[in-house]
């Protein structure tokens, strides 16, 4: 979208803000594998030496872009599309993870999540991560 709002920050600097974008949104839902045999292609996930690597940006772009017809549908007369921002316009936050299941959790500037599964893990319905994308100003 080419529409912008002008804003003056507390430092008296005028900034252009994206008019139609929220400041943040939650990562689309996905299963985070706990074992290598749980990985499927739409997860954009690899496993090596005990470390899971998930390309969060690619999952978001595929889900919001509707590019995987095996996993997404929309109404046939839709007149809109979901926004897919370039990865460099987003910041990536893991706002919660179950420390009894996930260890060594990290995320890069490009939206690449890495984690290990604790050897003492006992996953249950409370075992999840909250992942938030913030739109850069």
C-alpha positions in Angstrom: 0.0 0.0 0.0 1.4 3.4 -0.9 -0.7 5.3 1.7 1.3 6.7 4.7 0.5 8.6 7.9 2.8 11.2 9.3 3.7 11.0 13.0 5.8 13.0 15.3 7.6 11.0 17.9 8.6 12.0 21.4 12.0 13.0 19.9 10.1 15.5 17.7 11.2 13.6 14.6 8.5 13.3 11.8 8.1 9.7 10.6 6.1 8.2 7.8 4.1 5.2 9.0 2.3 2.5 6.9 -1.3 3.6 7.0 -3.0 0.2 6.5 -0.7 -2.0 8.5 -1.1 -3.0 12.1 1.9 -2.5 14.4 2.2 -6.2 15.0 0.4 -9.5 14.3 0.7 -13.1 15.4 2.6 -15.7 13.4 0.2 -17.9 11.5 -0.6 -21.2 13.2 1.7 -24.1 12.6 2.9 -27.2 14.3 6.4 -27.0 15.7 7.8 -30.5 15.4 9.2 -32.2 18.5 10.8 -35.0 16.6 12.4 -35.3 13.1 9.8 -37.6 11.8 7.1 -34.9 12.4 8.6 -32.6 9.8 6.5 -32.0 6.6 7.4 -29.7 3.7 4.9 -26.9 4.5 6.7 -26.4 7.8 9.8 -25.0 6.2 11.7 -26.8 8.8 15.0 -28.8 8.9 16.6 -30.9 11.7 20.4 -31.4 12.2 22.4 -32.4 15.2 19.5 -32.0 17.6 18.6 -28.5 16.3 15.3 -27.7 14.6 15.4 -24.7 12.2 12.2 -23.1 11.1 11.9 -20.4 8.5 9.1 -18.4 10.1 9.1 -15.8 7.4 8.5 -18.5 4.7 5.7 -20.0 6.7 4.0 -16.6 7.0 4.6 -15.7 3.3 3.1 -19.1 2.2 0.1 -18.9 4.5 -0.8 -15.2 4.0 0.0 -15.4 0.3 -2.2 -18.5 -0.1 0.5 -20.1 -2.3 0.0 -23.7 -1.1 -3.4 -24.8 -2.4 -3.1 -28.1 -0.5 -3.2 -26.2 2.8 -5.3 -23.1 2.2 -8.5 -21.9 0.6 -10.4 -18.7 0.3 -13.9 -17.7 -0.8 -14.2 -17.8 -4.6 -15.3 -14.2 -5.0 -12.7 -12.6 -2.7 -11.8 -9.0 -3.5 -8.9 -8.7 -1.1 -5.6 -10.5 -0.3 -3.7 -10.7 2.9 -0.5 -8.5 3.1 2.8 -10.2 2.7 5.6 -7.9 3.7 9.2 -8.4 2.8 11.1 -10.0 5.6 13.4 -7.0 6.1 10.2 -5.0 7.1 9.5 -7.2 10.1 10.9 -7.8 13.5 10.5 -11.3 15.0 9.6 -11.9 18.7 9.2 -15.2 20.6 7.0 -13.8 23.5 6.5 -17.2 25.2 7.8 -20.7 25.0 7.5 -23.7 27.3 10.9 -24.0 28.9 10.2 -27.6 29.9 10.0 -28.6 26.2 12.0 -26.0 24.2 15.6 -25.1 24.9 18.2 -22.9 23.2 15.4 -20.9 21.5 16.7 -18.1 19.2 15.4 -16.1 16.2 17.4 -14.2 13.6 16.8 -10.9 11.9 15.5 -12.9 8.8 12.9 -14.8 10.8 14.8 -18.1 11.2 13.8 -19.8 14.5 16.1 -22.4 16.0 15.4 -24.6 19.1 16.2 -27.9 20.7 13.9 -30.3 22.6 14.7 -30.9 26.2 15.7 -34.4 27.0 13.2 -34.1 29.9 10.4 -32.9 27.7 6.8 -34.0 28.5 4.8 -32.1 25.9 1.2 -31.4 26.7 -1.6 -29.1 25.7 0.3 -26.2 27.4 3.4 -26.8 25.3 3.5 -24.0 22.7 5.3 -20.9 21.5 3.8 -17.4 20.9 5.4 -15.8 17.9 4.7 -12.2 17.0 5.8 -10.2 14.0 6.2 -6.5 14.4 6.0 -4.2 11.4 9.0 -1.8 11.3 8.1 1.9 11.0 
